[in-house]
C-alpha cells in the first residue's frame, strides 16, 4: 500500500507544536534554575534587569513596586536643625542641587528643629535660636514646590557663609517674590510656628525618630529606619536609578502582588515592616546568609590609555576605596585590561588608542599574573596616574616599578613577560573573560562587573562607588547603619570627635 505524503501544513503544525513544547519546557527550566540560584547582587539591583529579577526577587514583587510608585514622586521627610553646619552642607550641596535636576522624582517635607527654651531665659535667646526654624515652618505653610526649596537653599547658603540668623532670614524674605509672601511674614510673628512645632514632634514620635536631631534625619514614604540615612550621600544617583526602575517596561508572565509597596528594593531586607509589606523574609534571610562576611568581588574592564578608565581606577577605586582601610577590606578588584581592542583573523590585537595602549594592557596583565594582589593594585593605579600626567609609557613603568621597590630581577621579569608570547596568551584570556560576562555585555569602558553580574545600571554607581560599598557589604563588625556618616554628618564622624 502506498503511503500518502504528509501535507506541508501538517508538517508545519507539527514543527510549531514541538517548538512550543520546547520553549515552554525551556521557560519552566529557566524559572526553576532562577528560583534555585543563589543571588549575590545587592537589593539595589533586584528590579533593574529581567535576569536579575528572576534570580533575586521575582517580578511579582518588582511589579508591585513599579505599580505603586508609577506617576508619583518619592516623598521624603527631612527633620533638621537649620543652624547645624551638617544640615547647611547637606541642603546646599546634596539636597537642593539634585532636587533641581529631579524635580518630578522627589518631594520633601521640611520639619525644622525648634529649641526647648527654659521660660527664665531671655526672649532674645529664643528669637536668636528659632528665627530660622520659624522662617522654614512659615514659608512651607504658604509656599510650595520649587520656590519653597529655593527659600531653604537661600537660608542655609546664607548661614553657611557666616551670616546671622536674622540677616539670613531677612535676605531670603527680600528675595522671595511669591504672591503670598505677606502671609509667611505674619506667620513668623504669630503662634502658628508653635503649632507646627507640636505637629512635627508628634509626627517624629509616630515615625520613631530618636537620637540627636542636630544631625539631619530623613524618612521615605512614611517610614524611618537608620539604614536609610546613608542615602543622604547618594541622592544624585538614587533619584535617577529609582526613577528608571519605576518606569522600566518589563514583559513578564508574573502578575504584581496586590499589596502596596512604595519602597525601592534597596530597603526590602532592611526593615521588618517593609519586608512584610514588599517582599519575602525567607528570601531576605537566604540572601543575607549567602553574603555574610563575603567580600564584594569587582571586575573592571578597561584600557590602559583610556582617560575614563584612568579616572575610574585612580580617582574612584584607588583614592576613595583602596586608601580607606575599612572599605579596602570589603572588596577585591580584578583588572581586565583589554578595553575595546580587537583580535583580528591573523591573531593580531588592535587597540582603540594605538600600539601604546596594547603595550600597557600587556604590562598590566603581566603584573597581575606575577605580582601580589596589593602590588598589582598599587602598580596599576600608579601607572594609570603617571600615564595620564606624562603620556609616557616607559617612564610610567619605570617610575612605578621603582615606587614599588621591585628588584631589578623582578622588574626584568615583567618586561620580558610583556614582550613574550605569555603576554599574548594573557591578553587572549582577558579578552575571553571580558567578552563572556553575564547577563549583559559591556557597552563601553570602563565597565564594572560585581559578583559576576554585568548590568548597565551598575555603571551609574561608579562615580560614587565608595558610598555604596559600605551598604553592599554584609558582615561581622560592620555597622551598615553608620554608612557614610562622615560624609553627611562630618561633625558626628569619629575622626572629628
Secondary structure, DSSP 8 states (H G I E B T S, - for coil): -------HHHHHHHHHHHHHHHHHHHHHHHHHHHHHS---S-GGGTTTSHHHIIIII-HHHHHHHHHHHTTS-EEEEEEE-TT-HHHHHIIIIIIHHHHHHTTTTEEEEEEE------TTS-HHHHHHHHHHHHHHHHHHHH--THHHHHHHHHHHHHHHTT--HHHHHHHHHHH---TTHHHHHHHHTSSHHHHHHHHHHHHHHHHT--S-TTS-EEEETTB--GGGGGGGG-HHHHHHHHHHHHH-----SS---SS---S-GGGTTT-HHHHHHHS-HHHHHHHHHHHBT--EEEEEEE-TT-HHHHIIIIIIIIIIIITSHHHHTTEEEEEEETTT-EE-TTS-EE-TT-HHHHHHHHHHHHHHHHS-HHHHHHHHHHHHHHHHHH--HHHHHHHHHHHTT--HHHHHHHHHHHHSHHHHHHHHHHHHHHTS-SBS---SSSEEEETTBB-HHHHTTGGGHHHHHHHH-B-TT--GGGTTHHHH-GGGSGGG-
